[in-house]
């Protein structure tokens, strides 16, 4: 379980959860989620986005490629609670328009 505090403008890299399922509860503020699709021949492309206000719950299935963040224009902090099973390990990260997939391992200072 993770509790994350986000300042306006903070966001994750575009990532998947490499086999973990997840649930995120928006405890305070507004979360913006951008959802992407990946095709080997075309790379990563934007699919949709949504705003999740305080009290909302969003989930991450497998596969699920997304980016979470606190919009700069929100003017307020964001607090989210994350639960993953199995626990998160190495994540895959992506860049729009690129077929390249990188690996990302959060260190202790980020959790």
Buried (B, 14 or more C-beta within 10 A) or exposed (E): EBEBEBEBEBBBEBBBBBEBBBBBBBBBBBBBBBBBEBEEEEBBEEEEEEEBEEEBEBEBEEEBBBBBBBBEEBEEEBBBBBBBEEEBEEBBBBEEEEEEBEEEEEEEEEE
